[in-house]
Amino acid sequence: MKTVRYAMCLMLVFAAAAAVAQSDAQKSFDKMKSLVGTWEGKMSDGQEVMMTYSLVSGGTALMAAGVHDSMVTMYALDGNRLLLTHYCSMGNQPRMSANLSPDGKTLEFTFVDATNLSSPQAGHMHHAIFTFVDANHYTEEWTFTQDGQSKTEHFDLHRKS
């Protein structure tokens, strides 16, 4: 009987740990879903940019489409993590996993892998940071890596009224 109780306690501990991990992923996805709508702003060089976020696939995925470059990025839960897949004009599709900051204001995406990437040195998006200033203002920083060199582009976006 003690063995059964011990096993049940262990299962509850593991279930609770899994729920916490899922909760962090869900919080990250919920944060990204708050972006549904149209956003406008500027890039680092002052170029105007517009982004549209929409829920697709019954609300299980978030699609971000940039008007200026026709690239698409998809966000979806994968078990206990939030993944993005960036469908790049370079012809590859990097995937990154999200980490939510303790204060819930920053989502940092780190490279996991990529499809259609000819080599690790080939040009691809490698890192992204989303900072949520308030309900109507956020920033994105995307880092492109090629041949060991990196370049980061900053976007400052406001909800379009």
Backbone torsions as a table, in degrees:
resi	resn	phi	psi	omega
1	MET	NA	-39.2	178.7
2	LYS	-63.6	-36.0	179.5
3	THR	-63.9	-41.2	179.2
4	VAL	-64.3	-45.3	178.8
5	ARG	-62.6	-41.8	178.9
6	TYR	-61.6	-45.0	179.5
7	ALA	-63.3	-40.7	179.1
8	MET	-64.5	-41.3	178.2
9	CYS	-62.1	-43.6	178.6
10	LEU	-61.9	-41.8	179.2
11	MET	-63.4	-39.4	178.4
12	LEU	-65.1	-40.6	178.5
13	VAL	-62.7	-46.0	179.5
14	PHE	-65.9	-38.2	177.9
15	ALA	-64.2	-41.0	178.9
16	ALA	-65.0	-42.0	178.7
17	ALA	-63.2	-41.2	178.2
18	ALA	-65.0	-38.5	179.3
19	ALA	-64.5	-38.9	178.3
20	VAL	-64.7	-45.9	179.8
21	ALA	-61.9	-44.6	178.2
22	GLN	-62.4	-38.9	-179.9
23	SER	-60.5	-42.2	178.3
24	ASP	-63.4	-42.6	178.1
25	ALA	-64.7	-43.0	179.8
26	GLN	-64.9	-39.8	176.8
27	LYS	-60.9	-41.1	179.3
28	SER	-63.8	-44.7	-180.0
29	PHE	-65.5	-41.9	177.9
30	ASP	-60.7	-38.5	178.4
31	LYS	-62.3	-44.7	178.6
32	MET	-66.3	-38.9	179.6
33	LYS	-64.0	-21.5	177.6
34	SER	-66.1	-11.2	-179.6
35	LEU	-86.4	-2.9	-178.8
36	VAL	-51.8	127.7	-177.8
37	GLY	133.5	-166.6	-178.6
38	THR	-111.7	136.4	-177.5
39	TRP	-126.0	146.7	175.9
40	GLU	-135.7	154.1	-179.7
41	GLY	177.3	-151.9	-175.7
42	LYS	-134.8	152.5	173.2
43	MET	-88.9	175.7	-179.7
44	SER	-53.3	-38.0	-176.5
45	ASP	-86.4	5.7	178.7
46	GLY	91.6	-6.8	179.1
47	GLN	-64.0	135.6	179.3
48	GLU	-73.4	146.6	-178.7
49	VAL	-141.3	149.5	175.4
50	MET	-133.4	136.1	178.9
51	MET	-125.8	142.2	175.0
52	THR	-124.9	128.6	177.7
53	TYR	-111.9	132.9	176.9
54	SER	-144.2	144.8	176.0
55	LEU	-79.5	136.9	179.2
56	VAL	-133.8	171.9	177.1
57	SER	54.2	49.5	177.5
58	GLY	66.3	26.2	179.4
59	GLY	83.2	7.5	-179.1
60	THR	-90.3	-7.4	178.5
61	ALA	-141.7	150.5	177.2
62	LEU	-115.8	129.2	179.2
63	MET	-110.1	129.3	175.3
64	ALA	-113.7	126.4	179.6
65	ALA	-125.8	128.6	176.8
66	GLY	-93.8	130.4	-178.1
67	VAL	-69.8	-37.3	-173.2
68	HIS	-73.4	-23.8	-173.8
69	ASP	-129.8	-0.8	178.7
70	SER	56.8	18.3	174.6
71	MET	-84.2	154.0	-178.7
72	VAL	-126.1	140.7	173.6
73	THR	-126.1	132.5	-179.8
74	MET	-110.9	140.2	178.7
75	TYR	-122.7	130.6	179.8
76	ALA	-156.3	152.5	175.8
77	LEU	-74.8	141.9	174.5
78	ASP	-132.6	88.5	-175.6
79	GLY	64.6	-118.8	-176.8
80	ASN	-98.8	27.8	177.3
81	ARG	-144.5	155.2	173.8
82	LEU	-100.9	126.2	178.6
83	LEU	-113.3	147.0	167.2
84	LEU	-115.1	145.9	171.2
85	THR	-124.3	120.8	-177.3
86	HIS	-101.7	116.4	179.0
87	TYR	-90.3	93.9	-168.0
88	CYS	-87.4	151.3	175.9
89	SER	-68.1	-12.7	176.1
90	MET	-74.1	-10.8	178.2
91	GLY	93.1	5.0	176.4
92	ASN	-115.4	170.3	-175.6
93	GLN	-133.6	83.7	177.9
94	PRO	-67.4	144.4	173.3
95	ARG	-116.5	139.3	-179.7
96	MET	-134.8	150.1	179.8
97	SER	-108.7	141.8	-174.0
98	ALA	-92.5	146.4	169.2
99	ASN	-128.9	123.9	-179.9
100	LEU	-90.0	132.7	178.0
101	SER	-66.5	155.5	180.0
102	PRO	-56.0	-32.5	-179.7
103	ASP	-84.2	-3.5	177.0
104	GLY	74.8	10.9	-175.9
105	LYS	-100.4	-12.3	-176.9
106	THR	-132.6	132.3	173.1
107	LEU	-113.8	121.6	178.7
108	GLU	-110.2	125.6	180.0
109	PHE	-105.1	126.8	180.0
110	THR	-114.4	144.7	-176.1
111	PHE	-59.1	133.1	174.9
112	VAL	-108.5	-56.0	179.5
113	ASP	-169.5	-175.2	178.9
114	ALA	-152.8	146.5	170.6
115	THR	-95.7	152.4	177.0
116	ASN	64.0	23.8	178.2
117	LEU	-96.8	114.7	-173.8
118	SER	-64.8	-31.7	176.7
119	SER	-161.1	162.1	178.1
120	PRO	-61.6	-20.8	179.8
121	GLN	-85.2	-12.7	-179.1
122	ALA	-67.0	150.9	-177.5
123	GLY	-62.6	129.8	178.9
124	HIS	-162.6	156.4	171.8
125	MET	-70.0	133.8	-171.7
126	HIS	-123.4	-17.5	-173.4
127	HIS	-160.5	147.0	176.3
128	ALA	-148.6	144.2	177.3
129	ILE	-131.0	127.0	175.6
130	PHE	-110.6	126.5	178.1
131	THR	-117.8	121.2	-177.1
132	PHE	-95.1	104.2	-177.2
133	VAL	-75.6	-51.1	174.1
134	ASP	-159.8	-173.2	-174.3
135	ALA	-63.0	-19.3	-176.2
136	ASN	-121.1	13.8	-177.6
137	HIS	-151.7	129.2	174.2
138	TYR	-150.3	165.3	177.0
139	THR	-125.8	154.2	174.0
140	GLU	-127.1	141.0	170.7
141	GLU	-128.2	120.7	-179.7
142	TRP	-114.7	132.0	178.7
143	THR	-110.0	122.4	177.3
144	PHE	-99.6	133.7	-178.6
145	THR	-123.1	135.3	175.9
146	GLN	-153.5	131.4	178.0
147	ASP	51.0	40.5	177.6
148	GLY	79.0	-0.8	179.4
149	GLN	-106.1	144.2	-179.9
150	SER	-125.4	146.2	175.3
151	LYS	-134.9	132.6	-179.5
152	THR	-110.5	133.9	177.2
153	GLU	-113.0	134.7	-177.6
154	HIS	-108.6	135.8	176.2
155	PHE	-122.0	131.5	177.0
156	ASP	-116.7	112.3	-169.7
157	LEU	-123.5	143.6	176.6
158	HIS	-124.5	145.8	178.5
159	ARG	-62.8	131.9	178.6
160	LYS	-75.8	132.1	-178.7
161	SER	-85.9	NA	NA
